[in-house]
């Protein structure tokens, strides 16, 4: 290891999200302020940039759907709070879209470094497009990283929230491309006896390890 190289422990799935306090467009906020609700915290490279503008508009459009699911939104970049406010007002003026969620002004990069949002290979000064899904207990449940050039798919983020909440409520897994209303996957058995019983339990099974079921509507 090179002398003087600082090693940071970045967030990990299934572990507590790092606590922070930060200045935002809606006043000072702490991570703990969101306890009891789900949180999508996402970073963008810079204000007044075209791809980021499309993303903020897209997040604003799913805001009501997220609220129905007890999900809060929190944006972040290393721009100042004045820059954030001016950009948000510009989006409303030019695109007719109001941005209802707070945005962190991470000028000192404390939050972005804590969450590993800066990728020096892409940019040493801008945060890349990260998404952290944090559950009501403050646990990191999902992380998605996109390059600077690629705008996020907010429909997929909404689908991810639905899948995580379905897993928590029904103790199941969700298959590829799952949508609410689709069959879910029953967790595979852990013993030989349970494997033999599995095929008698009325699930739609391809084999003992691969069974699906419908959830009650």
N, C-alpha and C positions, 0 to 999 in steps of 0.2 A: 504494500500500500504506500502511495506517495506521502511524504511527510507534509503535514499540514492539511491533508485532504479531509474535509468534514463529511462524515457519514450520517445521513438523516434516515430515520425510520419513517417511511411513508405509510399512509393509510392502507389497511388490509381488510379484505372481505371478512365479515364476521366479527370484527373488532370495533371498539369504540372509535368514533370519529374524533379527531383532535379538536379540543376546545379552542375557541378564539373569541375575541371581541374586536369589532371593526366599525369604522365609519361607513355609513351607507347613505343612499339618497333618501332614506326614511329614518335617519338618525342612527345613533349607535346601536348595534345589535350584537348579541352573543349567540353562539351555537345553541346554548341551553335555552334560549328564548323560544326555540322551535320544538322543544321536548313535548311529546304528546301528539305530534303530527308528523307525517312523512315530510321529508325535505329533498328537493332537487336543487343542489348547488352546482352551478355551471359557470365556467370561465369563458371569456371571449378575448381575442387578441387586442382590440383597440376600438374606441368609440369613433363614430363618423367613418366607418369602413363599410363597404357594400354587403359583404357576406354576413357580417355581424348584424347589420341592420335587418336583413331577411330573417335571421334567427330570432331576434328580439320580437319581430312581428309574429313569427310562428309560435313562439312561446306565449305571447299575449293571447293568441287565438285559442290555445288549449287551456288557458288559465282557469276558466269556469269549470271545465271538465276535471281539472286537477283538484279544484276546491271541493267538488262533489266527492272526491276520493280522499279527502283530508290531507291533501298534499300542498305544501308551500313551495314557492320558487324563490331562489336567491342567486342573482348574477354577480359577476366579479370581473374586474380587469385592473390593471395597474394605473389607469387614468385617475385624475382627480375627481372629487365629488362635483365640482363645478362643471367639468367636462361631461360627466354622466348626465347631470341635469340638463345641460344645453342640448345634448344629443337626444335625450328622451323627449324634450320639448320639440325638437326638430322632427322626430319620427311622427309625433302627433300632428304637427303642422303639415308636413309633406305627404304623409301616408294615411292620415286619419286614424291612427291606431294609438290608443292610450296604453302605456306600459304600467301595469298595476303593481308590480313586484319591486322590492328593493334591490339595489346594485351596490356591491362593496367597492369602495375606492381604496384599492390596495397599493398605495403609493410606495410604502416601505417593503412591499413584497412579503410581508410576514405570513399572510394566509396562503398565498400562492406557493411559497416555499414549503410551508407546513403540509400542503396537500400535493406537492409534486406537480404543480401546474405549469412550470416553466421547463421547456425542453430545449436545451442549448443548441442541439443539432438543427432545430428549426429557427429559434430566435432566443437570444440571451436576454432580451428586454421585454418580450411580450408573453402573456400567458397563452397557451395553446387551448384548443377546444375540449375541455374536460367536463365530464358529467359525473357527479357523485350522488347516489341515492342513499339517503340516510333514514332509517326507520324511526318510529316514535320513541324508541328506547335509546336513540343515539348511536345505533350500530350501522356501520357501512354495509350496505346490502348489494350494491352494484357500482361499477366504475366503467366509464366508456371514454376513450380518448380518440379524438379526431384530429387530423392535420389542419394546419392553418387554411389550406385551400378548399376544404370540404365542409359545407354547411351540414348541420345535424338534421336528422329526421325526427321531428317531434312526435309523429305518429308512433314510431318505434318506442320512444321514451314513455308514451302513454300506455302502450302495450306492455312494456316492462313493468310498470307500476301495477297494472291489472294482474300480471302473472305473479308478482311477489305477494300481493295481497291475497290472491287465491291460494297460493302455497301456504301462507300463514293461517288462513281461515280453515282450510280443509286438509292440511297436512298431505299434500300431493305434489307432484312435479308437473311441469307443462312441456309438451313436445315442441319441436321446431315449428315456427310460424303459428303458434297457438293464438287463438283469439277467444274472448269471453263467449261462452256457449259451446265451444268445442270440447271434445272429450279430454280428460286429463289422465296422467300416468300415475298408476298406483306404485308407490315405492317398492322395489324388489324385496323379497323375503330374505332373511338372514340365516335361516336354518333349513336343513333338508326336510324336516317335518312341515315347516311353513310353506316350502315350495310345493309339496304335494297337496297341501290344503288349498293353496292359491287357485289351482285349476278347478276347484269345486265351489268357488265363492261367487260365481255368476258374473265375473268380469269378462270383458272381451279380450281374450288372451291369444297371442301368437305362440307363446311358450311361457314357461314358469316365471321367467324374468321380465317378460314384456306384456303387461296388462294395462288396459285402459278402462275407464268408467265415465259415466255421465254424472255431472253434479246436479243437485236439485235446483230448479229455477226459482 
